[in-house]
Amino acid sequence: MKDISRRRLLAVGVLGRTATLAGCLQGPTGDGATTPDGTDASTRTPGHTAVATTDAGAEPGTETPSASPPDVRIEADSVAVELASVTDGAVTVDARAAVDAASRVAYTAPVETTFELRGTWGGTSVPGDGGPLVVSRTLPLDGPPAGFVAPVYRESEGFEYRVYANRAFRDAFDWHLTGSSERRIRKGGDRTTRSAAFEEHAPGVYRDVFRPTDVGADPTDPLTVAVTNYTVAEILDDRPSEVAGVSLVPATGGVDETVPQVRFGFVKTETGYELRHAGGDTVDADHLLVSVDGDPAATQFEGTVAAGSSIALNPPQGAEVLVSYVAEGTQTTLAVFTVGERA
């Protein structure tokens, strides 16, 4: 057994915990509503209903904004979130499908903080684009649901968290917005959950804002913020298999280019589950640790781990499978999955 086998693993946000709950998503409903793949959906899980819209796409009684707000840029078929234009300091948005994240938001001044964005749809983690959910600062006006959580920093006020959605995302469910001062949203943790209140912010794009004061946190400290189709209590207690949403999770430190950028896949097979290197950097297996509920898995990667490399696992239902990169006395989470049954 490796020397690192007894080390506890780093925690991740609530969507990371449910990232690969295998399940069938119940999509948007209502008159004329469709699921992300275009099929009709005339029924919906109780309590998760779509917002009725007019033929013109606007909610009854609302006025569609005509001017472009300073935090977004309207394009022909999309709206881009312009985070740098409304924040103080140096910030970059790195859209990469890596470390189990759709993208990273990194501040280097006046604060040094990095956030990871993660997406889940139908209980399965998504890479950020090209799937049933787009997790990107560029929100398509027509197409699949798209969401983005932007941490806006101002020196005089600290952070606030702006949650953006296109119409397909907004209408998919009754969304719940959760903020936590803890990186890992857990039972009994310090968190606040409320119904999301998306208001049209630009033509075809909707926004809600979560402030640290909502959870009684110091506005200068980074928060974990998640918008999900179930409340956090429902996710943690009931473990629904069709979880969907977007989360923004503070990274464990600044941007570390020494940590390999790897995307892992976790799929059910006839005999159990397969954990596969799905793209990104090649890694020496000596630096990888696969754990199940905090203990080293019986099967570990060997040799050189590159795209296509895989191992077979047979974890119990509800178990947390976590892949960590270990080097120079530090341990960094690369991917986390929660085992769940398909509907």
N, C-alpha and C positions, 0 to 999 in steps of 0.2 A: 504494500500500500504506500502511496506517495506520502511524503512528509506533510503535505498540505491537506491531507484527508480530514483532519479534525477541525480545520478552520471553518468558522461560520461564514456564510456568504452574505454579500451585500444585499440590502433590501431594494425593492423596486416599487413603482406605483401600482395602483389598483388595476389599471388596464394591462400592465405587464403580468400581473398575477392571473388574469383571465385570458391572456393573449391567444392561447390555443385550446380553449374550451371548445371541443368539436361540437357543432350544432347547426341547426337549420334556422336561419334568421327569419322572423316574421316581419315582413316589410311593410311599407306604408300602405294605408288603406283609405277608404272614403271613396266618394264618387270619382271615378276616373283615375284613381291613384294606382301606381304600379310599383313593383319591387325594383331593386337596382338592375335586374336583368331584363326588365321590361314586361314581366308577366303580371296579370291582374291579381290584385290582392284585395278581396272583399271582406276579409275578417282580420282581426287584430287581437293581440294579447290584451286582455282587459287592463285599462289604465295606461295603455300606450297607444294613443290615438293621434291621427294626423290632424294638422290644422287645415280647416276648410279655406279654400281660396276662390276668387272669382275667375272668370274666363281669362281676364287680363293678367292674372297671376298675383294681384295684390289682395291683401286681406280686406274684407268689406270694411268701409269706413276709414281706411288708411290712405295716406297720400304718399305716392312714390317720390323719394328724393330725386331732385333733378341735377344738383351740383355734386361734384366729386369731393368728399371730405378729404382732409389732409392726410389721413392715415391709409387711404386706398388709392389705387390708380385704375381707372376704368379703361378696359381694352375692348376690342371688338367682340370677343366671345368669352371674356373672363374678367375678373377683378383681382388685382394684386394688392396684398397688404404691404404698405410701405412703412415698415417698423422704424427704419432709421430716420424718417422724417418727423416723427413725433416723440422721440426718446432723446434723453441727454446722454452723451458719451458715444463710445465706439461699439457698434453691435453688428454682427454678421448672422445671416441665416444660411446654414449649410444644408442643402437638400440632398441628403444621401441616405440610402437604405442600408444602415449599418448599426452595429451594437443594439440591435432590436429596436431601432428608432427610425422613423420616417425622415426626420431632419433634426438638426441641432440649432439652437439659438445661443450665441456666445457673446457675452459682454466682456470687453477687455479694459474699459475705462468708462466712468470713474470707479465702477465696481468690477470685480472679476468673478463672473458667474456664468455657468453654462447650464442650459436646459435641454432636455431631449423630448421630442414629440413622438407619441406612439398612437397608432390607430388599431382598432379592432372592429370587425364587422362579421356578424353571424358567429361570434365566438372564436374567430380566427384572426391572428395578427395580419396586418396588411403592410406592404412595403412602402407605401406613401403615394404611389400612383400606379396606373395600369391595372387596377383591381376594382372591387365593388365600392371602395371608399378612397377618396383622395385626401391625403393629409399633406397640405402644402400651403404656402402663403399665396399661391395663385389658385383662385377658386373658379372653376369653370361654371359659366352661367347655364349651359345646357350639358347634361351628362350625369355621371353618378354623383351621389352625395359627396360633399367636400367640406372639410372643417379645418380650422387652424386656431391655436391658442397663442396669442402674442403677449409676452411679458414686457410691458412698457415701463421704463424707468425714468423718473425725474428726480433730480437732486433734492428738490425741495419737498417731495412727497413720497419718494420711494417707489415701489412697484405697484402697478395695477395690472390686471390680466384681462385682455380683451379676447373674447371668444367669437370667431367669425364663422359663418355658415352660408352655403348657397341654399337656394330654395329646396332642392332635393333633400339636403340634410335636415333643414328645419322641419320639413313636412313628414319626415320618416317616422318620428316618434314624439311623444311627450318627453322632452329631455330634462335631465336633472344635472345641476351644476354643483360640484363639490370642491371645496378648498381645504387644504390641510397644511399645518406647519410641519408635519412629518413627511419625510420622503416616501415612506411606505404607508399607504392608507390601510389601516387595520382595525379590527374590532376593538372598541374601547379607546380608540385613538382620538386625538384632538382634531376635530373636523367640523365643518358646517356644510349642510346640503340644502339646496332650495331648488324650486322649479326654475328651469331656464326661461328667460323672458327675451326671446330674440325679437328685436325691432329692426325694421328695414333701415339700413345705414347708407346704402347706395343701391341703385337699381339692380335687383336680383341678389343682393348680399345683405345678410342680417347679422346683428351684433348684440352681445350681452357683455357686461363688465362685472368681474369679480374683484373686490378690493380686500386687502389684508384685514381691514377693520371688520369685515364680515365674519371673520373667524377669530378676531381678537389678537391678531399676530402683529409683530413689528413689521412695518411696511418695507424696511430695508432688508429683511430676510426673505429669501426665495421660498415660494410655496409650491406644493403640488396641486394642480388644478385639473379637474377631469369633468368632461361633459359626457354623460352616459344615459342609455335608455332605461336603466334601472337605477334605483337609489343605491348608494354604497352598501347600506344595510342589507338590501335584497341580494346584492352581488355576493357579499361575504357570508350571509346566512344561508341563502337558498342555492347558491352556485348555478344560476341559470346558464344554459348552454348557448343562448343566442345573444350574448352581450355585444353591444355596439357602442362606439364612441371614440373620442379623442382625448388624450391626456398630455399634460405638460409636466415633466418630472425634473427637478433639479438634479444635475449630474453630481457625482461624488467629488468632483474637483474641477479645475479648469480644463481646457482643451488639452488632451494628452495624445500627441501624435504617435507615441510609442505603443499605444494600445492598438492591436490590429482591428481593422474595420471588417467585420464579418457578419453575414446574415445567416441565421440558422432556420431550418424548417423542421416541423414536428408533425408527423402525419400518422394516422392509425393504419395498421396493416392487419392481415388475417390473424397473425399470432401475437400482436402487441402494438408497439409504436416504433417508428423510425425517426431518429434524430439525424439530420443531414446538414452538411455545410452547403448552403444554398447560394453562396456568392461572396466575393470580397477577397481579403488577403489570405494567403497561405500561412498556417500556424503550425509550429512544432507541438505535438501532442503533449509534451512534457509541461507545457504552459497552460493546458486546458484541464479543467476539472468539471465533471458532470455530477450533479448531486440530485437526490430525490428526497424532498422534505428535509433538507439540511444535512443529509448523510451522503457520502460518496456512493455513486451508482456502482453496481457490480461490474458493469461494462463501461470502459473508458475508451476514448480515441487512442490510436497508436500511430507512431511514425509521423509522417507529414500529413497534415489535414488540409486538404484543398477542396475546391468546389466539387461536389459529388461524393465526397467521403461521408460515410454514415455508420452508425452503430444501431443495434436493435436494443430496445428497452421494453420492460414489461411492468411499468409502475401501476399502482392501484388507482382507481378512480378518485379524483379530487386531489391527487398528489401534485406538488409543485416540483417541476423539473427545471433546473437552473444550470446554465453554462457560464463558467467564470474563466477569466484570463488571469493567471497568477505569474508575477515576475517581480523580482527585487523587493520581496516582502509585502507587496500590495496585491489586492485581489479586486478585479473589476468585473462587473456583470456584463456579459455579452448578450444573453438571451434568457428569457424566463417563460415557462409555459405551465398552464394548469390543465391537468388531464380531466376530460369530461366526455360523457357519452354523447353520441350523435342522436338527434331527435328522430 
